[in-house]
């Protein structure tokens, strides 16, 4: 066991706050100050918890099924930190006329 994991365990026991990432079939826990990235659908048997200062990023869209999106399923979901999907979804097409996003209507 490393010094960091011992420190994380002691901190969790005394403060109830995790300082590491756990991702297994039972739980996803992202500790304070930690970052983690996922995409697709994830089902956990016990809980999902993001501590204050922890961040879960959604992996960017790559064309792979499930990329650019995230769904979490668990009996208990506690979000004290952040889930960040900013700029991670499908980029879209050129859109609009002349490759602009403008919508032009004419009533003449």
For each residue, the residues with C-beta under 8 A, 3 or more apart:
1: 5 6
2: 5 6
3: 6 7
4: 7 8 20
5: 1 2 8 9 20
6: 1 2 3 9 10
7: 3 4 10 11 19
8: 4 5 11 12 18 19 20 31
9: 5 6 12 13
10: 6 7 13 14
11: 7 8 14 15 17 18 19
12: 8 9 15 16 17 18 19
13: 9 10
14: 10 11
15: 11 12
16: 12
17: 11 12 31 32 51 52
18: 8 11 12 22 29 30 31 32 49 51
19: 7 8 11 12 31 32 33 34
20: 4 5 8 29 31 34
21: 29 30 31 34 36
22: 18 27 28 29
23: 27 28 36 38
24: 27
25: 44 45
26: 44 45 46 47
27: 22 23 24 44 45 46 47 48 49 74
28: 22 23 36 42 44 47 48 49 56 72 74
29: 18 20 21 22 47 48 49 50 51
30: 18 21 34 35 36 49 50 51 54 55 56 81
31: 8 17 18 19 20 21 34 51 54
32: 17 18 19 51 52 53 54 81
33: 19 53 54
34: 19 20 21 30 31 51 54 55
35: 30 54 55 56 57
36: 21 23 28 30 54 55 56 57
37: 56 57 58 59
38: 23 42 56 57 58 59 70
39: 58 59 64 66 67 68 69 70
40: 65 66 67 69 70 71
41: 66 71 73
42: 28 38 70 71 72 73
43: 73 74
44: 25 26 27 28 47 48 72 73 74
45: 25 26 27 74 75
46: 26 27 74 75 76
47: 26 27 28 29 44 74 75 76 77 78
48: 27 28 29 44 72 74 76 77 78 79
49: 18 27 28 29 30 76 77 78 79 80
50: 29 30 54 55 56 78 79 80 81 82 83
51: 17 18 29 30 31 32 34 54 80 81
52: 17 32 80 81
53: 32 33 81
54: 30 31 32 33 34 35 36 50 51 80 81 82
55: 30 34 35 36 50 81 82 83 84
56: 28 30 35 36 37 38 50 70 81 82 83 84
57: 35 36 37 38 84 85 88
58: 37 38 39 68 69 70 83 84 85 88
59: 37 38 39 62 67 68 88
60: 67 68 87 88
61: 67 68 69 88 89 90 91
62: 59 67 68
63: 67
64: 39 67
65: 40
66: 39 40 41 69
67: 39 40 59 60 61 62 63 64
68: 39 58 59 60 61 62 88 89 90
69: 39 40 58 61 66 85 89
70: 38 39 40 42 56 58 83 85
71: 40 41 42
72: 28 42 44 48 77
73: 41 42 43 44
74: 27 28 43 44 45 46 47 48 77
75: 45 46 47
76: 46 47 48 49
77: 47 48 49 72 74
78: 47 48 49 50
79: 48 49 50 82 83
80: 49 50 51 52 54
81: 30 32 50 51 52 53 54 55 56
82: 50 54 55 56 79
83: 50 55 56 58 70 79
84: 55 56 57 58 88
85: 57 58 69 70 88 89
86:
87: 60
88: 57 58 59 60 61 68 84 85
89: 61 68 69 85
90: 61 68
91: 61
92: 95
93:
94: 99
95: 92 99 100 101
96: 99 100 101 102 103 104
97: 100 102 104
98:
99: 94 95 96
100: 95 96 97
101: 95 96
102: 96 97
103: 96
104: 96 97
105:
106:
107:
108:
